[in-house]
Amino acid sequence: MTGFCAIESLDSPNFTDLMDHLESLNDALEGADAWPGRQLAACGDAGVYHWFLPTEFGGRGWSTQDQLAGYIKLGSACVTTSFLITQRAAAMRRIVASENRALIEALYESMVGGDRFMTIGISHLTTSHRH
């Protein structure tokens, strides 16, 4: 845990602390096998993953516009981390849209924490002409 306070809105003073932390870790992403594990964990500690869940599921219920603005702010500090969060948020939206309460409850901690990676799978079969 990095000790970040939850970022509840775009103008939260805690946002700057997170961005400074992400920027300080950018050099660690230069290697071929680099992975932004510390960055993703810091975002979990700062409550970033709550932005993408509706309030009924313990999220902040941010609008799409606020989510995009959050991505832009995060991306100005670390584009890699911001991109990976877009993938995580897409997976979270799919899980919540399932309306499977047991699944949501089972995965909730993993969805909002930064300790596990979560993403969606994309197939390019339609563009590769190999359907």
C-alpha positions as CSV (number, residue, x, y, z in Angstrom):
1,M,0.0,0.0,0.0
2,T,1.3,3.4,-1.0
3,G,-0.8,5.4,1.4
4,F,-2.7,7.4,-1.2
5,C,-6.0,9.0,-0.1
6,A,-9.0,8.1,-2.3
7,I,-9.5,10.2,-5.4
8,E,-13.2,10.9,-5.3
9,S,-13.4,13.6,-8.0
10,L,-11.3,15.1,-10.8
11,D,-10.3,18.1,-8.7
12,S,-9.3,16.0,-5.7
13,P,-5.9,17.3,-4.4
14,N,-4.9,13.7,-4.1
15,F,-4.8,13.4,-7.9
16,T,-1.6,15.4,-8.1
17,D,0.1,13.1,-5.5
18,L,-0.8,10.0,-7.6
19,M,0.4,11.6,-10.9
20,D,3.7,12.7,-9.3
21,H,4.2,9.1,-8.0
22,L,3.4,7.6,-11.5
23,E,5.8,10.0,-13.1
24,S,8.5,9.1,-10.7
25,L,8.2,5.4,-11.7
26,N,8.4,6.0,-15.5
27,D,12.1,5.1,-15.8
28,A,11.2,1.6,-14.5
29,L,9.2,1.0,-17.6
30,E,12.1,1.3,-20.0
31,G,13.2,-2.4,-20.0
32,A,11.9,-5.0,-22.5
33,D,10.2,-7.0,-19.7
34,A,9.0,-4.0,-17.7
35,W,5.5,-4.2,-16.2
36,P,3.8,-1.3,-14.4
37,G,2.8,-3.4,-11.3
38,R,3.7,-0.7,-8.8
39,Q,1.8,1.9,-10.9
40,L,-1.4,-0.2,-11.1
41,A,-1.2,-1.0,-7.4
42,A,-0.8,2.7,-6.6
43,C,-3.9,3.4,-8.7
44,G,-5.8,0.7,-6.7
45,D,-4.6,2.3,-3.5
46,A,-5.9,5.7,-4.7
47,G,-9.3,4.3,-5.5
48,V,-9.0,4.8,-9.3
49,Y,-10.8,1.6,-10.1
50,H,-13.8,2.7,-8.2
51,W,-14.4,5.4,-10.9
52,F,-15.7,2.8,-13.3
53,L,-18.3,1.1,-11.1
54,P,-21.8,2.4,-10.4
55,T,-22.5,3.4,-6.8
56,E,-24.7,0.4,-6.3
57,F,-21.6,-1.7,-6.6
58,G,-19.4,0.4,-4.4
59,G,-18.1,2.6,-7.1
60,R,-18.0,6.3,-7.6
61,G,-20.4,6.3,-10.5
62,W,-18.3,8.7,-12.6
63,S,-19.8,9.8,-15.9
64,T,-18.2,8.7,-19.1
65,Q,-16.9,12.3,-19.5
66,D,-15.3,12.3,-16.0
67,Q,-13.8,8.9,-16.7
68,L,-12.2,10.1,-19.9
69,A,-10.9,13.2,-18.1
70,G,-9.4,10.9,-15.5
71,Y,-7.7,8.8,-18.2
72,I,-6.3,12.0,-19.7
73,K,-4.9,13.1,-16.4
74,L,-3.4,9.7,-15.6
75,G,-2.1,9.4,-19.2
76,S,-0.2,12.7,-18.8
77,A,1.7,11.0,-16.0
78,C,2.0,7.5,-17.5
79,V,0.4,6.5,-20.8
80,T,1.1,2.8,-20.2
81,T,-0.7,2.7,-16.9
82,S,-3.6,4.7,-18.3
83,F,-4.0,2.4,-21.3
84,L,-3.9,-0.7,-19.1
85,I,-6.6,0.9,-16.9
86,T,-8.9,1.3,-19.9
87,Q,-8.7,-2.5,-20.4
88,R,-9.4,-3.2,-16.7
89,A,-12.3,-0.8,-16.7
90,A,-13.8,-2.5,-19.8
91,A,-13.6,-5.9,-18.0
92,M,-15.2,-4.4,-14.9
93,R,-18.0,-2.9,-17.0
94,R,-18.7,-6.3,-18.6
95,I,-18.7,-8.1,-15.2
96,V,-21.1,-5.5,-13.7
97,A,-23.3,-5.6,-16.8
98,S,-23.8,-9.4,-16.3
99,E,-26.0,-8.6,-13.3
100,N,-24.6,-11.8,-11.7
101,R,-24.5,-10.6,-8.1
102,A,-22.6,-13.7,-6.9
103,L,-19.9,-13.1,-9.6
104,I,-19.7,-9.4,-8.8
105,E,-19.3,-10.0,-5.1
106,A,-16.7,-12.7,-5.7
107,L,-14.6,-10.4,-7.9
108,Y,-15.3,-7.1,-6.2
109,E,-12.0,-6.9,-4.3
110,S,-10.0,-7.9,-7.4
111,M,-11.9,-5.3,-9.5
112,V,-11.2,-2.3,-7.2
113,G,-7.8,-3.4,-5.8
114,G,-4.6,-3.0,-7.6
115,D,-3.2,-6.5,-6.7
116,R,-4.6,-8.5,-9.7
117,F,-4.6,-7.8,-13.4
118,M,-7.9,-7.8,-15.2
119,T,-8.6,-7.2,-18.9
120,I,-10.7,-8.1,-21.9
121,G,-9.7,-10.2,-24.8
122,I,-10.0,-8.9,-28.3
123,S,-10.0,-10.9,-31.5
124,H,-9.1,-9.4,-34.8
125,L,-10.7,-12.1,-36.8
126,T,-12.9,-9.8,-38.8
127,T,-9.9,-7.6,-39.8
128,S,-7.6,-10.5,-40.5
129,H,-10.1,-12.2,-42.7
130,R,-9.7,-15.5,-40.8
131,H,-13.2,-15.9,-39.5
